[in-house]
Amino acid sequence: MDAPNKVSRPQLLSLPIDSVAALIASIICLSFSPIFIRLSELEIGPNATAFNRFWIAAIGFWLLNSFLNVPHQKQNTELGIQKIISSSDIGLLIADGMLLSMGTICWTWSLTKTSVANSSVIHNLIPIFTILGGWLVFGKLFENRFILGTFIAIAGVMLLEVKDLFSLNIGQQLTGDFAALLSAVFFGVHPLIAEQLRTKFNAVTIMKWSSTASFLLVLPVAIFAQEQLFPSSVTGWFSVISLAFVGQMLGIGLWTYCLKNLSSGFASLFGLLAPIFSSLEGWAIFSENIETWTWVSFMVILFGMYLAISSKFAIKSQVNNVPL
């Protein structure tokens, strides 16, 4: 099949609105995650924070799945459609849960060992590992325009934190930086697996099993670390419930939903908007100043994303018929 090197303007304007809206909403929700994580870690440890995030989200996804499943079951019965879950599907669902749990543990732990600036910059290298994973494991090919746009956008994120990075003692932050790098690897591979699962299952089903696997995997880690498992104050419970609902159910859930129409690499690249939203949230909520250098970095990020969006890799050539 012959394909043009670039997406034409009509194609670009025909990006699936529901998927793009879900992706933007997911990034906004995910940009609040560091705030809720920091608030939670005032009372409980990083592993307990991850545990509460996943078990609360798992219950939410199971309830949501039960609510949504009734009309779909009736429709599938009438059409004679029967979903068969294979052993490979189960393996992918468990693997996705492992990636999310390990990535979350590494990220929350890194925030206790290094600065928010270091952790954010390194954690936002996710698109690099998504692209590398897609190329090495699935043999995906990427346009030069998409790769160039990705690296320009990542450079913009680094500019966003450049002052803080140069003011740090790197030697004392090394373990936290390495944990943030591992979180980028885990979260970078996650969209690739979710994209494979998305061809067969809806987003709620994927997140139901993924969140369940995640909290079962994190629980023994939190117990072994001898951490207090549950918050003991209203503020603590507000933090973990908000993290589960906003960060996991809406953030990761909507991200998984958009993979029906958008490529995993493109969705990961959009994650670089999170630092922009975090800065704007800090300005709106905490009256933090936004310096000129910050606006420059915003422009660099948006320019890099424009290059990537205008490549043919942004939109999937074939869209599956899985609902939600």
C-alpha positions as YAML, in Angstrom:
chain: A
units: angstrom
residues:
- id: 1
  name: MET
  ca: [0.00, 0.00, 0.00]
- id: 2
  name: ASP
  ca: [1.43, 3.32, -1.08]
- id: 3
  name: ALA
  ca: [1.19, 6.02, 1.55]
- id: 4
  name: PRO
  ca: [2.16, 9.68, 1.29]
- id: 5
  name: ASN
  ca: [5.06, 10.92, 3.38]
- id: 6
  name: LYS
  ca: [2.89, 13.46, 5.11]
- id: 7
  name: VAL
  ca: [-0.67, 13.67, 6.28]
- id: 8
  name: SER
  ca: [-2.59, 16.03, 4.03]
- id: 9
  name: ARG
  ca: [-4.33, 19.02, 5.57]
- id: 10
  name: PRO
  ca: [-7.82, 17.47, 5.22]
- id: 11
  name: GLN
  ca: [-6.54, 14.31, 6.91]
- id: 12
  name: LEU
  ca: [-4.94, 16.35, 9.68]
- id: 13
  name: LEU
  ca: [-8.20, 18.21, 10.26]
- id: 14
  name: SER
  ca: [-10.06, 14.89, 10.34]
- id: 15
  name: LEU
  ca: [-8.24, 13.60, 13.41]
- id: 16
  name: PRO
  ca: [-10.83, 11.67, 15.46]
- id: 17
  name: ILE
  ca: [-12.30, 14.31, 17.76]
- id: 18
  name: ASP
  ca: [-13.33, 11.90, 20.50]
- id: 19
  name: SER
  ca: [-9.87, 10.33, 20.71]
- id: 20
  name: VAL
  ca: [-8.05, 13.68, 20.65]
- id: 21
  name: ALA
  ca: [-10.40, 15.09, 23.30]
- id: 22
  name: ALA
  ca: [-9.87, 11.98, 25.45]
- id: 23
  name: LEU
  ca: [-6.09, 12.28, 25.03]
- id: 24
  name: ILE
  ca: [-6.02, 15.95, 26.02]
- id: 25
  name: ALA
  ca: [-8.31, 15.28, 29.00]
- id: 26
  name: SER
  ca: [-6.09, 12.39, 30.11]
- id: 27
  name: ILE
  ca: [-2.97, 14.59, 30.01]
- id: 28
  name: ILE
  ca: [-4.71, 17.29, 32.06]
- id: 29
  name: CYS
  ca: [-5.72, 14.67, 34.64]
- id: 30
  name: LEU
  ca: [-2.24, 13.13, 34.71]
- id: 31
  name: SER
  ca: [-0.68, 16.56, 35.24]
- id: 32
  name: PHE
  ca: [-2.38, 16.64, 38.67]
- id: 33
  name: SER
  ca: [-0.81, 13.31, 39.70]
- id: 34
  name: PRO
  ca: [2.43, 14.75, 41.18]
- id: 35
  name: ILE
  ca: [0.36, 17.07, 43.40]
- id: 36
  name: PHE
  ca: [-1.73, 14.22, 44.79]
- id: 37
  name: ILE
  ca: [1.34, 11.99, 45.15]
- id: 38
  name: ARG
  ca: [3.19, 14.64, 47.15]
- id: 39
  name: LEU
  ca: [0.16, 15.21, 49.40]
- id: 40
  name: SER
  ca: [-0.24, 11.47, 49.95]
- id: 41
  name: GLU
  ca: [3.44, 10.99, 50.78]
- id: 42
  name: LEU
  ca: [3.11, 13.46, 53.65]
- id: 43
  name: GLU
  ca: [1.26, 10.65, 55.43]
- id: 44
  name: ILE
  ca: [2.11, 7.30, 53.79]
- id: 45
  name: GLY
  ca: [5.05, 5.95, 51.80]
- id: 46
  name: PRO
  ca: [5.44, 5.72, 48.00]
- id: 47
  name: ASN
  ca: [4.53, 2.02, 47.81]
- id: 48
  name: ALA
  ca: [1.41, 2.50, 49.94]
- id: 49
  name: THR
  ca: [0.47, 5.47, 47.76]
- id: 50
  name: ALA
  ca: [0.69, 3.29, 44.65]
- id: 51
  name: PHE
  ca: [-1.25, 0.49, 46.39]
- id: 52
  name: ASN
  ca: [-4.14, 2.78, 47.32]
- id: 53
  name: ARG
  ca: [-4.15, 4.31, 43.85]
- id: 54
  name: PHE
  ca: [-4.60, 0.92, 42.21]
- id: 55
  name: TRP
  ca: [-7.06, -0.82, 44.56]
- id: 56
  name: ILE
  ca: [-9.42, 2.16, 44.61]
- id: 57
  name: ALA
  ca: [-9.21, 2.47, 40.81]
- id: 58
  name: ALA
  ca: [-9.72, -1.29, 40.41]
- id: 59
  name: ILE
  ca: [-12.99, -1.15, 42.36]
- id: 60
  name: GLY
  ca: [-14.08, 1.84, 40.29]
- id: 61
  name: PHE
  ca: [-13.31, 0.10, 37.00]
- id: 62
  name: TRP
  ca: [-15.09, -3.12, 38.08]
- id: 63
  name: LEU
  ca: [-18.22, -1.13, 38.98]
- id: 64
  name: LEU
  ca: [-18.03, 0.87, 35.75]
- id: 65
  name: ASN
  ca: [-17.51, -2.30, 33.72]
- id: 66
  name: SER
  ca: [-20.57, -3.93, 35.33]
- id: 67
  name: PHE
  ca: [-22.66, -0.86, 34.51]
- id: 68
  name: LEU
  ca: [-21.50, -0.69, 30.88]
- id: 69
  name: ASN
  ca: [-21.44, -4.41, 30.26]
- id: 70
  name: VAL
  ca: [-25.20, -5.03, 30.45]
- id: 71
  name: PRO
  ca: [-26.20, -3.35, 27.14]
- id: 72
  name: HIS
  ca: [-23.08, -4.68, 25.39]
- id: 73
  name: GLN
  ca: [-23.77, -8.23, 26.53]
- id: 74
  name: LYS
  ca: [-27.32, -7.99, 25.21]
- id: 75
  name: GLN
  ca: [-26.10, -6.56, 21.90]
- id: 76
  name: ASN
  ca: [-23.37, -9.19, 21.52]
- id: 77
  name: THR
  ca: [-25.85, -11.98, 22.28]
- id: 78
  name: GLU
  ca: [-28.21, -10.71, 19.59]
- id: 79
  name: LEU
  ca: [-25.37, -10.49, 17.06]
- id: 80
  name: GLY
  ca: [-23.88, -13.82, 18.08]
- id: 81
  name: ILE
  ca: [-20.57, -12.24, 19.11]
- id: 82
  name: GLN
  ca: [-18.54, -14.09, 21.73]
- id: 83
  name: LYS
  ca: [-15.33, -12.67, 23.16]
- id: 84
  name: ILE
  ca: [-12.72, -15.34, 23.84]
- id: 85
  name: ILE
  ca: [-9.85, -14.40, 26.15]
- id: 86
  name: SER
  ca: [-6.74, -16.33, 25.17]
- id: 87
  name: SER
  ca: [-3.70, -17.10, 27.31]
- id: 88
  name: SER
  ca: [-1.76, -14.44, 25.40]
- id: 89
  name: ASP
  ca: [-4.46, -11.88, 26.26]
- id: 90
  name: ILE
  ca: [-4.17, -12.79, 29.94]
- id: 91
  name: GLY
  ca: [-0.39, -12.48, 29.71]
- id: 92
  name: LEU
  ca: [-0.66, -9.03, 28.14]
- id: 93
  name: LEU
  ca: [-3.17, -7.86, 30.77]
- id: 94
  name: ILE
  ca: [-0.89, -9.03, 33.60]
- id: 95
  name: ALA
  ca: [2.15, -7.51, 31.88]
- id: 96
  name: ASP
  ca: [0.33, -4.19, 31.54]
- id: 97
  name: GLY
  ca: [-0.49, -4.28, 35.25]
- id: 98
  name: MET
  ca: [3.16, -5.03, 36.06]
- id: 99
  name: LEU
  ca: [4.38, -2.13, 33.94]
- id: 100
  name: LEU
  ca: [1.94, 0.34, 35.52]
- id: 101
  name: SER
  ca: [2.70, -0.84, 39.06]
- id: 102
  name: MET
  ca: [6.49, -0.83, 38.66]
- id: 103
  name: GLY
  ca: [6.42, 2.48, 36.80]
- id: 104
  name: THR
  ca: [4.28, 4.09, 39.51]
- id: 105
  name: ILE
  ca: [6.46, 2.73, 42.33]
- id: 106
  name: CYS
  ca: [9.63, 4.01, 40.65]
- id: 107
  name: TRP
  ca: [8.11, 7.42, 39.97]
- id: 108
  name: THR
  ca: [6.64, 7.93, 43.44]
- id: 109
  name: TRP
  ca: [9.91, 6.75, 45.04]
- id: 110
  name: SER
  ca: [11.99, 9.05, 42.82]
- id: 111
  name: LEU
  ca: [9.99, 12.05, 44.09]
- id: 112
  name: THR
  ca: [11.25, 11.25, 47.61]
- id: 113
  name: LYS
  ca: [14.91, 11.09, 46.50]
- id: 114
  name: THR
  ca: [15.33, 13.78, 43.88]
- id: 115
  name: SER
  ca: [13.78, 17.11, 42.92]
- id: 116
  name: VAL
  ca: [10.50, 17.46, 41.10]
- id: 117
  name: ALA
  ca: [12.46, 19.08, 38.24]
- id: 118
  name: ASN
  ca: [14.81, 16.13, 37.78]
- id: 119
  name: SER
  ca: [12.07, 13.55, 38.17]
- id: 120
  name: SER
  ca: [9.75, 15.35, 35.74]
- id: 121
  name: VAL
  ca: [12.37, 15.80, 33.01]
- id: 122
  name: ILE
  ca: [13.60, 12.20, 33.16]
- id: 123
  name: HIS
  ca: [10.10, 10.74, 33.55]
- id: 124
  name: ASN
  ca: [9.00, 12.64, 30.44]
- id: 125
  name: LEU
  ca: [11.49, 10.70, 28.29]
- id: 126
  name: ILE
  ca: [8.62, 8.21, 27.89]
- id: 127
  name: PRO
  ca: [8.14, 8.82, 24.11]
- id: 128
  name: ILE
  ca: [11.74, 7.75, 23.43]
- id: 129
  name: PHE
  ca: [11.15, 4.35, 25.00]
- id: 130
  name: THR
  ca: [7.77, 3.99, 23.27]
- id: 131
  name: ILE
  ca: [9.43, 4.62, 19.90]
- id: 132
  name: LEU
  ca: [12.37, 2.32, 20.68]
- id: 133
  name: GLY
  ca: [10.04, -0.40, 21.96]
- id: 134
  name: GLY
  ca: [7.80, -0.13, 18.92]
- id: 135
  name: TRP
  ca: [10.81, -0.43, 16.63]
- id: 136
  name: LEU
  ca: [12.64, -3.23, 18.47]
- id: 137
  name: VAL
  ca: [9.68, -5.39, 19.52]
- id: 138
  name: PHE
  ca: [6.96, -4.71, 16.95]
- id: 139
  name: GLY
  ca: [9.11, -3.62, 14.00]
- id: 140
  name: LYS
  ca: [7.34, -0.28, 13.67]
- id: 141
  name: LEU
  ca: [8.86, 2.28, 11.33]
- id: 142
  name: PHE
  ca: [8.73, 5.99, 12.08]
- id: 143
  name: GLU
  ca: [8.98, 8.98, 9.79]
- id: 144
  name: ASN
  ca: [11.93, 11.31, 10.22]
- id: 145
  name: ARG
  ca: [9.43, 14.13, 10.72]
- id: 146
  name: PHE
  ca: [7.81, 12.33, 13.65]
- id: 147
  name: ILE
  ca: [11.17, 11.48, 15.28]
- id: 148
  name: LEU
  ca: [12.45, 15.05, 14.81]
- id: 149
  name: GLY
  ca: [9.27, 16.47, 16.33]
- id: 150
  name: THR
  ca: [9.56, 14.09, 19.29]
- id: 151
  name: PHE
  ca: [13.12, 15.13, 20.13]
- id: 152
  name: ILE
  ca: [12.33, 18.84, 19.72]
- id: 153
  name: ALA
  ca: [9.38, 18.47, 22.11]
- id: 154
  name: ILE
  ca: [11.56, 16.60, 24.65]
- id: 155
  name: ALA
  ca: [14.18, 19.36, 24.35]
- id: 156
  name: GLY
  ca: [11.41, 21.84, 25.18]
- id: 157
  name: VAL
  ca: [10.58, 19.90, 28.36]
- id: 158
  name: MET
  ca: [14.25, 20.01, 29.37]
- id: 159
  name: LEU
  ca: [14.31, 23.78, 28.78]
- id: 160
  name: LEU
  ca: [11.32, 24.05, 31.11]
- id: 161
  name: GLU
  ca: [13.40, 22.76, 34.03]
- id: 162
  name: VAL
  ca: [16.88, 23.89, 32.94]
- id: 163
  name: LYS
  ca: [17.41, 26.34, 35.82]
- id: 164
  name: ASP
  ca: [16.51, 23.82, 38.48]
- id: 165
  name: LEU
  ca: [18.60, 21.12, 36.84]
- id: 166
  name: PHE
  ca: [21.78, 23.21, 36.88]
- id: 167
  name: SER
  ca: [21.27, 24.15, 40.53]
- id: 168
  name: LEU
  ca: [21.28, 20.54, 41.77]
- id: 169
  name: ASN
  ca: [24.02, 18.34, 43.15]
- id: 170
  name: ILE
  ca: [23.70, 15.46, 40.68]
- id: 171
  name: GLY
  ca: [25.67, 13.00, 42.80]
- id: 172
  name: GLN
  ca: [23.21, 13.20, 45.68]
- id: 173
  name: GLN
  ca: [20.23, 12.81, 43.34]
- id: 174
  name: LEU
  ca: [21.56, 9.84, 41.33]
- id: 175
  name: THR
  ca: [19.36, 7.09, 42.82]
- id: 176
  name: GLY
  ca: [16.22, 9.18, 42.42]
- id: 177
  name: ASP
  ca: [17.16, 10.06, 38.85]
- id: 178
  name: PHE
  ca: [17.71, 6.39, 38.02]
- id: 179
  name: ALA
  ca: [14.31, 5.49, 39.50]
- id: 180
  name: ALA
  ca: [12.70, 8.21, 37.36]
- id: 181
  name: LEU
  ca: [14.46, 6.74, 34.30]
- id: 182
  name: LEU
  ca: [13.09, 3.28, 35.10]
- id: 183
  name: SER
  ca: [9.61, 4.78, 35.43]
- id: 184
  name: ALA
  ca: [10.01, 6.27, 31.94]
- id: 185
  name: VAL
  ca: [10.95, 2.82, 30.58]
- id: 186
  name: PHE
  ca: [7.94, 1.12, 32.20]
- id: 187
  name: PHE
  ca: [5.48, 3.82, 31.18]
- id: 188
  name: GLY
  ca: [7.04, 3.93, 27.71]
- id: 189
  name: VAL
  ca: [6.32, 0.24, 27.07]
- id: 190
  name: HIS
  ca: [2.81, 0.41, 28.59]
- id: 191
  name: PRO
  ca: [1.17, 2.16, 25.57]
- id: 192
  name: LEU
  ca: [2.56, -0.50, 23.22]
- id: 193
  name: ILE
  ca: [0.88, -3.30, 25.17]
- id: 194
  name: ALA
  ca: [-2.31, -1.30, 25.70]
- id: 195
  name: GLU
  ca: [-2.42, -0.63, 21.96]
- id: 196
  name: GLN
  ca: [-2.28, -4.38, 21.27]
- id: 197
  name: LEU
  ca: [-5.03, -5.07, 23.82]
- id: 198
  name: ARG
  ca: [-7.14, -2.22, 22.43]
- id: 199
  name: THR
  ca: [-7.67, -4.16, 19.19]
- id: 200
  name: LYS
  ca: [-9.74, -6.72, 21.11]
- id: 201
  name: PHE
  ca: [-10.99, -5.15, 24.36]
- id: 202
  name: ASN
  ca: [-12.57, -1.86, 25.35]
- id: 203
  name: ALA
  ca: [-10.66, 0.56, 27.58]
- id: 204
  name: VAL
  ca: [-12.66, -0.22, 30.74]
- id: 205
  name: THR
  ca: [-12.02, -3.97, 30.46]
- id: 206
  name: ILE
  ca: [-8.29, -3.39, 29.98]
- id: 207
  name: MET
  ca: [-8.04, -1.01, 32.92]
- id: 208
  name: LYS
  ca: [-10.19, -3.25, 35.14]
- id: 209
  name: TRP
  ca: [-7.77, -6.15, 34.86]
- id: 210
  name: SER
  ca: [-4.65, -3.98, 34.66]
- id: 211
  name: SER
  ca: [-5.49, -2.07, 37.85]
- id: 212
  name: THR
  ca: [-6.39, -5.31, 39.64]
- id: 213
  name: ALA
  ca: [-3.06, -6.89, 38.66]
- id: 214
  name: SER
  ca: [-1.26, -3.70, 39.69]
- id: 215
  name: PHE
  ca: [-2.63, -3.52, 43.23]
- id: 216
  name: LEU
  ca: [-2.03, -7.26, 43.80]
- id: 217
  name: LEU
  ca: [1.59, -6.80, 42.71]
- id: 218
  name: VAL
  ca: [2.16, -3.62, 44.76]
- id: 219
  name: LEU
  ca: [0.60, -4.99, 47.97]
- id: 220
  name: PRO
  ca: [3.47, -7.36, 48.93]
- id: 221
  name: VAL
  ca: [6.00, -4.64, 48.10]
- id: 222
  name: ALA
  ca: [4.27, -2.20, 50.45]
- id: 223
  name: ILE
  ca: [4.01, -4.84, 53.19]
- id: 224
  name: PHE
  ca: [7.67, -5.83, 52.80]
- id: 225
  name: ALA
  ca: [8.68, -2.16, 53.02]
- id: 226
  name: GLN
  ca: [6.77, -2.03, 56.34]
- id: 227
  name: GLU
  ca: [4.84, 1.02, 55.26]
- id: 228
  name: GLN
  ca: [1.57, 2.21, 56.72]
- id: 229
  name: LEU
  ca: [-0.89, 0.93, 54.10]
- id: 230
  name: PHE
  ca: [-3.79, 3.34, 54.57]
- id: 231
  name: PRO
  ca: [-4.05, 7.08, 55.30]
- id: 232
  name: SER
  ca: [-5.20, 8.10, 58.75]
- id: 233
  name: SER
  ca: [-6.65, 11.54, 58.01]
- id: 234
  name: VAL
  ca: [-9.28, 13.10, 55.79]
- id: 235
  name: THR
  ca: [-6.57, 14.88, 53.80]
- id: 236
  name: GLY
  ca: [-4.71, 11.63, 53.26]
- id: 237
  name: TRP
  ca: [-7.82, 9.83, 52.01]
- id: 238
  name: PHE
  ca: [-8.70, 12.77, 49.78]
- id: 239
  name: SER
  ca: [-5.22, 12.57, 48.22]
- id: 240
  name: VAL
  ca: [-5.28, 8.84, 47.41]
- id: 241
  name: ILE
  ca: [-8.92, 8.85, 46.24]
- id: 242
  name: SER
  ca: [-8.20, 11.84, 43.99]
- id: 243
  name: LEU
  ca: [-5.07, 10.12, 42.69]
- id: 244
  name: ALA
  ca: [-7.06, 6.96, 41.91]
- id: 245
  name: PHE
  ca: [-9.97, 8.76, 40.27]
- id: 246
  name: VAL
  ca: [-8.17, 11.60, 38.49]
- id: 247
  name: GLY
  ca: [-4.76, 10.03, 37.83]
- id: 248
  name: GLN
  ca: [-5.70, 6.39, 37.19]
- id: 249
  name: MET
  ca: [-9.35, 6.15, 36.12]
- id: 250
  name: LEU
  ca: [-9.51, 9.36, 34.09]
- id: 251
  name: GLY
  ca: [-5.82, 9.85, 33.27]
- id: 252
  name: ILE
  ca: [-4.72, 6.34, 32.28]
- id: 253
  name: GLY
  ca: [-8.26, 5.22, 31.39]
- id: 254
  name: LEU
  ca: [-8.84, 7.97, 28.81]
- id: 255
  name: TRP
  ca: [-5.29, 7.45, 27.50]
- id: 256
  name: THR
  ca: [-6.13, 3.78, 26.87]
- id: 257
  name: TYR
  ca: [-9.41, 4.78, 25.21]
- id: 258
  name: CYS
  ca: [-7.69, 7.04, 22.66]
- id: 259
  name: LEU
  ca: [-5.42, 4.18, 21.50]
- id: 260
  name: LYS
  ca: [-8.36, 2.88, 19.48]
- id: 261
  name: ASN
  ca: [-7.67, 5.55, 16.83]
- id: 262
  name: LEU
  ca: [-4.29, 7.10, 17.70]
- id: 263
  name: SER
  ca: [-0.89, 5.42, 17.63]
- id: 264
  name: SER
  ca: [0.92, 4.64, 20.89]
- id: 265
  name: GLY
  ca: [3.89, 6.80, 19.90]
- id: 266
  name: PHE
  ca: [1.68, 9.79, 19.17]
- id: 267
  name: ALA
  ca: [-0.22, 9.36, 22.45]
- id: 268
  name: SER
  ca: [3.06, 9.15, 24.41]
- id: 269
  name: LEU
  ca: [4.34, 12.28, 22.69]
- id: 270
  name: PHE
  ca: [1.21, 14.14, 23.81]
- id: 271
  name: GLY
  ca: [2.24, 13.33, 27.38]
- id: 272
  name: LEU
  ca: [4.86, 16.06, 27.05]
- id: 273
  name: LEU
  ca: [2.02, 18.56, 27.47]
- id: 274
  name: ALA
  ca: [1.75, 17.50, 31.12]
- id: 275
  name: PRO
  ca: [4.55, 19.85, 32.32]
- id: 276
  name: ILE
  ca: [2.81, 22.74, 30.56]
- id: 277
  name: PHE
  ca: [-0.48, 21.97, 32.28]
- id: 278
  name: SER
  ca: [1.33, 21.50, 35.61]
- id: 279
  name: SER
  ca: [2.90, 24.96, 35.28]
- id: 280
  name: LEU
  ca: [-0.44, 26.55, 34.41]
- id: 281
  name: GLU
  ca: [-2.09, 24.75, 37.34]
- id: 282
  name: GLY
  ca: [0.65, 26.04, 39.65]
- id: 283
  name: TRP
  ca: [0.00, 29.56, 38.36]
- id: 284
  name: ALA
  ca: [-3.79, 29.26, 38.76]
- id: 285
  name: ILE
  ca: [-3.89, 27.41, 42.10]
- id: 286
  name: PHE
  ca: [-0.72, 28.52, 43.90]
- id: 287
  name: SER
  ca: [-0.11, 31.90, 42.14]
- id: 288
  name: GLU
  ca: [3.30, 30.70, 40.94]
- id: 289
  name: ASN
  ca: [5.08, 32.95, 38.45]
- id: 290
  name: ILE
  ca: [5.55, 31.80, 34.85]
- id: 291
  name: GLU
  ca: [8.85, 33.22, 33.59]
- id: 292
  name: THR
  ca: [9.73, 34.18, 30.02]
- id: 293
  name: TRP
  ca: [12.00, 31.13, 29.74]
- id: 294
  name: THR
  ca: [9.01, 28.94, 30.58]
- id: 295
  name: TRP
  ca: [6.97, 30.43, 27.75]
- id: 296
  name: VAL
  ca: [9.88, 29.80, 25.35]
- id: 297
  name: SER
  ca: [9.94, 26.14, 26.39]
- id: 298
  name: PHE
  ca: [6.17, 25.95, 25.83]
- id: 299
  name: MET
  ca: [6.64, 27.19, 22.26]
- id: 300
  name: VAL
  ca: [9.41, 24.65, 21.60]
- id: 301
  name: ILE
  ca: [7.24, 21.79, 22.92]
- id: 302
  name: LEU
  ca: [4.26, 22.86, 20.80]
- id: 303
  name: PHE
  ca: [6.43, 23.25, 17.68]
- id: 304
  name: GLY
  ca: [7.86, 19.76, 18.14]
- id: 305
  name: MET
  ca: [4.37, 18.36, 18.60]
- id: 306
  name: TYR
  ca: [3.17, 20.14, 15.46]
- id: 307
  name: LEU
  ca: [5.88, 18.41, 13.43]
- id: 308
  name: ALA
  ca: [4.93, 15.04, 14.89]
- id: 309
  name: ILE
  ca: [1.19, 15.58, 14.44]
- id: 310
  name: SER
  ca: [1.68, 16.48, 10.77]
- id: 311
  name: SER
  ca: [3.30, 13.09, 10.09]
- id: 312
  name: LYS
  ca: [1.27, 10.13, 8.86]
- id: 313
  name: PHE
  ca: [2.22, 8.16, 11.99]
- id: 314
  name: ALA
  ca: [-0.19, 10.15, 14.17]
- id: 315
  name: ILE
  ca: [-3.34, 8.46, 12.87]
- id: 316
  name: LYS
  ca: [-3.91, 4.73, 12.57]
- id: 317
  name: SER
  ca: [-4.61, 3.56, 9.04]
- id: 318
  name: GLN
  ca: [-7.01, 0.89, 10.31]
- id: 319
  name: VAL
  ca: [-9.42, 1.32, 13.18]
- id: 320
  name: ASN
  ca: [-10.90, -1.62, 15.05]
- id: 321
  name: ASN
  ca: [-14.60, -1.89, 15.92]
- id: 322
  name: VAL
  ca: [-14.17, -2.46, 19.65]
- id: 323
  name: PRO
  ca: [-16.54, -0.14, 21.59]
- id: 324
  name: LEU
  ca: [-15.37, 2.39, 24.18]
...
